[in-house]
Amino acid sequence: LASPFIYYNDVPDAELDSRPSLKKVLNGVTAMKPPFSAKQSIKTQANPSVRVQIFSKSERSKYECQIYVEMFSEIYQKIISRQLKKTI
């Protein structure tokens, strides 16, 4: 089973140094999650589905986060289907 983890990795080092709790979350030291996260399964024609989890970089509402989940789901469905077509 593949479980892609989508996250933002463009946080500058200076920003991480000034926020030790954020640095711990990004480095996997603590299991805390940002307050706005969403999970969704992406299904292709063949089973099983792929579980995707998206964390919000800024303070956005749960509704806006859901819009991003739908957008990323469509993008990753296209990417996964293209890669599968290349291997078939």
N, CA, C and O atoms as CSV, one atom per row, in Angstrom:
chain,resi,resn,atom,element,x,y,z
A,1,LEU,N,N,0.820,-1.182,0.000
A,1,LEU,CA,C,0.000,0.000,0.000
A,1,LEU,C,C,0.867,1.249,0.000
A,1,LEU,O,O,1.846,1.332,0.741
A,2,ALA,N,N,0.516,2.196,-0.809
A,2,ALA,CA,C,1.220,3.479,-0.858
A,2,ALA,C,C,0.371,4.529,-0.166
A,2,ALA,O,O,-0.832,4.619,-0.411
A,3,SER,N,N,0.978,5.310,0.681
A,3,SER,CA,C,0.277,6.399,1.361
A,3,SER,C,C,1.031,7.697,1.141
A,3,SER,O,O,1.851,8.077,1.977
A,4,PRO,N,N,0.775,8.387,0.038
A,4,PRO,CA,C,1.489,9.649,-0.209
A,4,PRO,C,C,1.192,10.663,0.884
A,4,PRO,O,O,0.076,10.737,1.398
A,5,PHE,N,N,2.191,11.426,1.222
A,5,PHE,CA,C,2.063,12.465,2.238
A,5,PHE,C,C,2.400,13.781,1.571
A,5,PHE,O,O,3.548,14.011,1.191
A,6,ILE,N,N,1.411,14.645,1.426
A,6,ILE,CA,C,1.600,15.917,0.737
A,6,ILE,C,C,1.804,16.992,1.789
A,6,ILE,O,O,0.993,17.149,2.702
A,7,TYR,N,N,2.892,17.725,1.650
A,7,TYR,CA,C,3.163,18.775,2.620
A,7,TYR,C,C,3.943,19.890,1.952
A,7,TYR,O,O,4.476,19.717,0.856
A,8,TYR,N,N,4.008,21.016,2.606
A,8,TYR,CA,C,4.756,22.154,2.089
A,8,TYR,C,C,6.160,22.102,2.657
A,8,TYR,O,O,6.342,22.057,3.874
A,9,ASN,N,N,7.157,22.107,1.779
A,9,ASN,CA,C,8.537,22.048,2.254
A,9,ASN,C,C,9.305,23.316,1.912
A,9,ASN,O,O,10.535,23.302,1.881
A,10,ASP,N,N,8.613,24.388,1.662
A,10,ASP,CA,C,9.278,25.634,1.289
A,10,ASP,C,C,9.396,26.610,2.458
A,10,ASP,O,O,9.502,27.819,2.252
A,11,VAL,N,N,9.378,26.090,3.670
A,11,VAL,CA,C,9.521,26.947,4.847
A,11,VAL,C,C,11.009,27.252,5.024
A,11,VAL,O,O,11.806,26.322,5.147
A,12,PRO,N,N,11.406,28.525,5.042
A,12,PRO,CA,C,12.825,28.878,5.185
A,12,PRO,C,C,13.397,28.416,6.527
A,12,PRO,O,O,12.676,28.331,7.522
A,13,ASP,N,N,14.703,28.118,6.543
A,13,ASP,CA,C,15.361,27.670,7.769
A,13,ASP,C,C,15.253,28.710,8.879
A,13,ASP,O,O,15.086,28.354,10.046
A,14,ALA,N,N,15.346,29.990,8.528
A,14,ALA,CA,C,15.237,31.046,9.538
A,14,ALA,C,C,13.869,31.007,10.219
A,14,ALA,O,O,13.753,31.264,11.417
A,15,GLU,N,N,12.851,30.689,9.449
A,15,GLU,CA,C,11.492,30.588,10.006
A,15,GLU,C,C,11.393,29.391,10.947
A,15,GLU,O,O,10.772,29.475,12.007
A,16,LEU,N,N,12.010,28.278,10.550
A,16,LEU,CA,C,11.982,27.089,11.402
A,16,LEU,C,C,12.750,27.310,12.699
A,16,LEU,O,O,12.333,26.843,13.759
A,17,ASP,N,N,13.872,28.022,12.615
A,17,ASP,CA,C,14.674,28.277,13.812
A,17,ASP,C,C,13.926,29.135,14.822
A,17,ASP,O,O,14.124,28.989,16.029
A,18,SER,N,N,13.073,30.022,14.342
A,18,SER,CA,C,12.319,30.882,15.255
A,18,SER,C,C,11.049,30.211,15.781
A,18,SER,O,O,10.394,30.741,16.678
A,19,ARG,N,N,10.703,29.054,15.227
A,19,ARG,CA,C,9.498,28.334,15.667
A,19,ARG,C,C,9.851,26.874,15.955
A,19,ARG,O,O,9.653,26.012,15.099
A,20,PRO,N,N,10.367,26.592,17.139
A,20,PRO,CA,C,10.813,25.233,17.450
A,20,PRO,C,C,9.697,24.190,17.406
A,20,PRO,O,O,9.951,23.038,17.055
A,21,SER,N,N,8.476,24.569,17.751
A,21,SER,CA,C,7.386,23.586,17.709
A,21,SER,C,C,7.061,23.190,16.271
A,21,SER,O,O,6.755,22.028,16.006
A,22,LEU,N,N,7.123,24.143,15.341
A,22,LEU,CA,C,6.906,23.822,13.930
A,22,LEU,C,C,8.019,22.916,13.410
A,22,LEU,O,O,7.763,21.982,12.650
A,23,LYS,N,N,9.244,23.195,13.821
A,23,LYS,CA,C,10.388,22.377,13.406
A,23,LYS,C,C,10.224,20.932,13.887
A,23,LYS,O,O,10.540,19.995,13.155
A,24,LYS,N,N,9.729,20.751,15.116
A,24,LYS,CA,C,9.509,19.407,15.651
A,24,LYS,C,C,8.436,18.661,14.857
A,24,LYS,O,O,8.571,17.464,14.603
A,25,VAL,N,N,7.378,19.359,14.468
A,25,VAL,CA,C,6.311,18.728,13.688
A,25,VAL,C,C,6.836,18.306,12.318
A,25,VAL,O,O,6.579,17.186,11.875
A,26,LEU,N,N,7.569,19.196,11.643
A,26,LEU,CA,C,8.074,18.892,10.307
A,26,LEU,C,C,9.124,17.795,10.318
A,26,LEU,O,O,9.230,17.032,9.357
A,27,ASN,N,N,9.905,17.703,11.397
A,27,ASN,CA,C,10.936,16.668,11.500
A,27,ASN,C,C,10.395,15.358,12.054
A,27,ASN,O,O,11.137,14.383,12.166
A,28,GLY,N,N,9.123,15.322,12.399
A,28,GLY,CA,C,8.510,14.091,12.879
A,28,GLY,C,C,8.778,13.788,14.342
A,28,GLY,O,O,8.512,12.673,14.793
A,29,VAL,N,N,9.297,14.749,15.095
A,29,VAL,CA,C,9.572,14.540,16.514
A,29,VAL,C,C,8.267,14.445,17.295
A,29,VAL,O,O,8.131,13.589,18.169
A,30,THR,N,N,7.315,15.305,16.992
A,30,THR,CA,C,6.005,15.246,17.632
A,30,THR,C,C,4.969,14.799,16.610
A,30,THR,O,O,5.128,15.001,15.406
A,31,ALA,N,N,3.922,14.198,17.112
A,31,ALA,CA,C,2.868,13.682,16.233
A,31,ALA,C,C,1.737,14.673,16.055
A,31,ALA,O,O,0.663,14.311,15.575
A,32,MET,N,N,1.969,15.933,16.442
A,32,MET,CA,C,0.923,16.949,16.295
A,32,MET,C,C,0.654,17.214,14.821
A,32,MET,O,O,1.550,17.137,13.981
A,33,LYS,N,N,-0.578,17.520,14.537
A,33,LYS,CA,C,-0.962,17.887,13.180
A,33,LYS,C,C,-1.466,19.322,13.194
A,33,LYS,O,O,-2.040,19.772,14.186
A,34,PRO,N,N,-1.253,20.038,12.103
A,34,PRO,CA,C,-1.829,21.383,12.031
A,34,PRO,C,C,-3.348,21.309,12.179
A,34,PRO,O,O,-3.946,20.272,11.892
A,35,PRO,N,N,-3.970,22.391,12.621
A,35,PRO,CA,C,-5.405,22.335,12.896
A,35,PRO,C,C,-6.269,22.071,11.674
A,35,PRO,O,O,-7.367,21.531,11.809
A,36,PHE,N,N,-5.813,22.428,10.505
A,36,PHE,CA,C,-6.619,22.228,9.307
A,36,PHE,C,C,-5.960,21.172,8.436
A,36,PHE,O,O,-5.011,21.459,7.705
A,37,SER,N,N,-6.462,19.968,8.517
A,37,SER,CA,C,-5.955,18.904,7.666
A,37,SER,C,C,-7.150,18.155,7.101
A,37,SER,O,O,-8.240,18.179,7.672
A,38,ALA,N,N,-6.939,17.509,6.006
A,38,ALA,CA,C,-8.023,16.764,5.376
A,38,ALA,C,C,-7.466,15.489,4.783
A,38,ALA,O,O,-6.323,15.451,4.329
A,39,LYS,N,N,-8.276,14.448,4.787
A,39,LYS,CA,C,-7.879,13.165,4.222
A,39,LYS,C,C,-8.900,12.773,3.169
A,39,LYS,O,O,-10.092,13.053,3.298
A,40,GLN,N,N,-8.411,12.125,2.134
A,40,GLN,CA,C,-9.322,11.652,1.106
A,40,GLN,C,C,-8.666,10.497,0.374
A,40,GLN,O,O,-7.442,10.453,0.250
A,41,SER,N,N,-9.463,9.573,-0.105
A,41,SER,CA,C,-8.947,8.461,-0.893
A,41,SER,C,C,-9.101,8.773,-2.368
A,41,SER,O,O,-10.137,9.275,-2.804
A,42,ILE,N,N,-8.060,8.471,-3.134
A,42,ILE,CA,C,-8.114,8.633,-4.582
A,42,ILE,C,C,-8.285,7.245,-5.172
A,42,ILE,O,O,-7.491,6.346,-4.896
A,43,LYS,N,N,-9.308,7.071,-5.976
A,43,LYS,CA,C,-9.554,5.764,-6.575
A,43,LYS,C,C,-9.286,5.810,-8.066
A,43,LYS,O,O,-9.633,6.774,-8.748
A,44,THR,N,N,-8.668,4.760,-8.553
A,44,THR,CA,C,-8.521,4.574,-9.990
A,44,THR,C,C,-9.502,3.474,-10.379
A,44,THR,O,O,-10.280,3.008,-9.547
A,45,GLN,N,N,-9.464,3.066,-11.628
A,45,GLN,CA,C,-10.387,2.011,-12.038
A,45,GLN,C,C,-10.047,0.692,-11.360
A,45,GLN,O,O,-10.930,-0.124,-11.093
A,46,ALA,N,N,-8.775,0.489,-11.084
A,46,ALA,CA,C,-8.363,-0.715,-10.370
A,46,ALA,C,C,-8.261,-0.393,-8.879
A,46,ALA,O,O,-7.898,0.721,-8.503
A,47,ASN,N,N,-8.577,-1.354,-8.050
A,47,ASN,CA,C,-8.443,-1.162,-6.602
A,47,ASN,C,C,-7.034,-1.499,-6.193
A,47,ASN,O,O,-6.364,-2.173,-6.976
A,48,PRO,N,N,-6.526,-1.118,-5.087
A,48,PRO,CA,C,-7.135,-0.362,-4.008
A,48,PRO,C,C,-6.977,1.136,-4.211
A,48,PRO,O,O,-6.266,1.583,-5.110
A,49,SER,N,N,-7.640,1.892,-3.375
A,49,SER,CA,C,-7.535,3.348,-3.452
A,49,SER,C,C,-6.274,3.807,-2.726
A,49,SER,O,O,-5.724,3.082,-1.897
A,50,VAL,N,N,-5.825,5.017,-3.046
A,50,VAL,CA,C,-4.636,5.592,-2.420
A,50,VAL,C,C,-5.094,6.666,-1.450
A,50,VAL,O,O,-5.875,7.546,-1.812
A,51,ARG,N,N,-4.611,6.595,-0.227
A,51,ARG,CA,C,-5.003,7.544,0.818
A,51,ARG,C,C,-4.102,8.775,0.747
A,51,ARG,O,O,-2.878,8.645,0.741
A,52,VAL,N,N,-4.696,9.966,0.693
A,52,VAL,CA,C,-3.956,11.221,0.594
A,52,VAL,C,C,-4.335,12.092,1.783
A,52,VAL,O,O,-5.511,12.208,2.129
A,53,GLN,N,N,-3.334,12.702,2.403
A,53,GLN,CA,C,-3.579,13.613,3.522
A,53,GLN,C,C,-2.931,14.949,3.199
A,53,GLN,O,O,-1.746,15.006,2.869
A,54,ILE,N,N,-3.707,16.026,3.295
A,54,ILE,CA,C,-3.228,17.362,2.946
A,54,ILE,C,C,-3.330,18.254,4.178
A,54,ILE,O,O,-4.368,18.315,4.836
A,55,PHE,N,N,-2.241,18.938,4.474
A,55,PHE,CA,C,-2.211,19.883,5.585
A,55,PHE,C,C,-2.213,21.289,5.027
A,55,PHE,O,O,-1.551,21.572,4.028
A,56,SER,N,N,-2.948,22.159,5.665
A,56,SER,CA,C,-3.005,23.546,5.242
A,56,SER,C,C,-1.789,24.295,5.763
A,56,SER,O,O,-1.406,24.142,6.922
A,57,LYS,N,N,-1.182,25.108,4.897
A,57,LYS,CA,C,-0.008,25.892,5.285
A,57,LYS,C,C,-0.414,27.118,6.090
A,57,LYS,O,O,0.302,27.523,7.006
A,58,SER,N,N,-1.514,27.690,5.769
A,58,SER,CA,C,-1.964,28.887,6.474
A,58,SER,C,C,-3.280,28.591,7.177
A,58,SER,O,O,-3.837,27.503,7.037
A,59,GLU,N,N,-3.761,29.546,7.919
A,59,GLU,CA,C,-5.012,29.356,8.641
A,59,GLU,C,C,-6.187,29.553,7.697
A,59,GLU,O,O,-6.642,30.675,7.476
A,60,ARG,N,N,-6.656,28.481,7.162
A,60,ARG,CA,C,-7.797,28.514,6.245
A,60,ARG,C,C,-8.939,27.724,6.871
A,60,ARG,O,O,-8.731,26.894,7.757
A,61,SER,N,N,-10.105,27.990,6.409
A,61,SER,CA,C,-11.255,27.272,6.938
A,61,SER,C,C,-11.250,25.837,6.435
A,61,SER,O,O,-10.582,25.509,5.455
A,62,LYS,N,N,-11.996,25.000,7.111
A,62,LYS,CA,C,-12.119,23.597,6.710
A,62,LYS,C,C,-12.720,23.501,5.310
A,62,LYS,O,O,-12.369,22.599,4.549
A,63,TYR,N,N,-13.616,24.415,4.963
A,63,TYR,CA,C,-14.232,24.410,3.634
A,63,TYR,C,C,-13.185,24.655,2.556
A,63,TYR,O,O,-13.159,23.957,1.542
A,64,GLU,N,N,-12.319,25.647,2.774
A,64,GLU,CA,C,-11.278,25.931,1.792
A,64,GLU,C,C,-10.311,24.770,1.690
A,64,GLU,O,O,-9.835,24.448,0.601
A,65,CYS,N,N,-10.017,24.143,2.812
A,65,CYS,CA,C,-9.123,22.986,2.804
A,65,CYS,C,C,-9.745,21.857,1.978
A,65,CYS,O,O,-9.029,21.156,1.264
A,66,GLN,N,N,-11.062,21.670,2.064
A,66,GLN,CA,C,-11.742,20.638,1.285
A,66,GLN,C,C,-11.637,20.925,-0.206
A,66,GLN,O,O,-11.516,19.998,-1.007
A,67,ILE,N,N,-11.682,22.196,-0.585
A,67,ILE,CA,C,-11.522,22.553,-1.998
A,67,ILE,C,C,-10.140,22.132,-2.483
A,67,ILE,O,O,-9.996,21.600,-3.584
A,68,TYR,N,N,-9.115,22.375,-1.648
A,68,TYR,CA,C,-7.764,21.968,-2.018
A,68,TYR,C,C,-7.649,20.453,-2.133
A,68,TYR,O,O,-6.952,19.950,-3.014
A,69,VAL,N,N,-8.324,19.727,-1.254
A,69,VAL,CA,C,-8.302,18.266,-1.324
A,69,VAL,C,C,-8.859,17.806,-2.658
A,69,VAL,O,O,-8.278,16.939,-3.312
A,70,GLU,N,N,-9.983,18.384,-3.066
A,70,GLU,CA,C,-10.579,17.996,-4.337
A,70,GLU,C,C,-9.661,18.346,-5.502
A,70,GLU,O,O,-9.528,17.567,-6.446
A,71,MET,N,N,-9.027,19.516,-5.440
A,71,MET,CA,C,-8.124,19.935,-6.505
A,71,MET,C,C,-6.914,18.999,-6.583
A,71,MET,O,O,-6.552,18.537,-7.665
A,72,PHE,N,N,-6.283,18.718,-5.422
A,72,PHE,CA,C,-5.126,17.828,-5.413
A,72,PHE,C,C,-5.516,16.415,-5.824
A,72,PHE,O,O,-4.733,15.725,-6.477
A,73,SER,N,N,-6.716,15.974,-5.452
A,73,SER,CA,C,-7.171,14.644,-5.840
A,73,SER,C,C,-7.229,14.514,-7.348
A,73,SER,O,O,-6.787,13.511,-7.908
A,74,GLU,N,N,-7.772,15.526,-8.007
A,74,GLU,CA,C,-7.847,15.490,-9.466
A,74,GLU,C,C,-6.453,15.483,-10.086
A,74,GLU,O,O,-6.195,14.744,-11.037
A,75,ILE,N,N,-5.564,16.301,-9.551
A,75,ILE,CA,C,-4.199,16.367,-10.082
A,75,ILE,C,C,-3.505,15.019,-9.921
A,75,ILE,O,O,-2.912,14.511,-10.872
A,76,TYR,N,N,-3.575,14.435,-8.723
A,76,TYR,CA,C,-2.884,13.176,-8.486
A,76,TYR,C,C,-3.540,12.013,-9.209
A,76,TYR,O,O,-2.853,11.054,-9.560
A,77,GLN,N,N,-4.832,12.062,-9.441
A,77,GLN,CA,C,-5.468,11.036,-10.259
A,77,GLN,C,C,-4.886,11.053,-11.661
A,77,GLN,O,O,-4.611,10.000,-12.238
A,78,LYS,N,N,-4.697,12.250,-12.213
A,78,LYS,CA,C,-4.114,12.367,-13.550
A,78,LYS,C,C,-2.683,11.862,-13.567
A,78,LYS,O,O,-2.290,11.138,-14.481
A,79,ILE,N,N,-1.898,12.240,-12.562
A,79,ILE,CA,C,-0.500,11.809,-12.504
A,79,ILE,C,C,-0.405,10.296,-12.367
A,79,ILE,O,O,0.371,9.651,-13.073
A,80,ILE,N,N,-1.192,9.731,-11.461
A,80,ILE,CA,C,-1.151,8.285,-11.241
A,80,ILE,C,C,-1.604,7.541,-12.485
A,80,ILE,O,O,-0.987,6.544,-12.861
A,81,SER,N,N,-2.668,8.002,-13.133
A,81,SER,CA,C,-3.148,7.301,-14.325
A,81,SER,C,C,-2.143,7.391,-15.467
A,81,SER,O,O,-1.982,6.426,-16.214
A,82,ARG,N,N,-1.457,8.538,-15.623
A,82,ARG,CA,C,-0.418,8.648,-16.652
A,82,ARG,C,C,0.720,7.673,-16.392
A,82,ARG,O,O,1.202,7.011,-17.311
A,83,GLN,N,N,1.146,7.587,-15.143
A,83,GLN,CA,C,2.240,6.680,-14.801
A,83,GLN,C,C,1.828,5.221,-15.010
A,83,GLN,O,O,2.628,4.408,-15.473
A,84,LEU,N,N,0.592,4.897,-14.673
A,84,LEU,CA,C,0.122,3.530,-14.880
A,84,LEU,C,C,0.035,3.198,-16.365
A,84,LEU,O,O,0.352,2.080,-16.769
A,85,LYS,N,N,-0.393,4.161,-17.183
A,85,LYS,CA,C,-0.474,3.928,-18.625
A,85,LYS,C,C,0.900,3.692,-19.229
A,85,LYS,O,O,1.036,2.910,-20.170
A,86,LYS,N,N,1.930,4.362,-18.696
A,86,LYS,CA,C,3.288,4.170,-19.202
A,86,LYS,C,C,3.804,2.766,-18.917
A,86,LYS,O,O,4.564,2.211,-19.712
A,87,THR,N,N,3.399,2.190,-17.795
A,87,THR,CA,C,3.912,0.880,-17.404
A,87,THR,C,C,3.110,-0.272,-17.989
A,87,THR,O,O,3.555,-1.419,-17.949
A,88,ILE,N,N,1.946,0.019,-18.525
A,88,ILE,CA,C,1.103,-1.054,-19.081
A,88,ILE,C,C,1.442,-1.272,-20.532
A,88,ILE,O,O,0.845,-2.130,-21.183
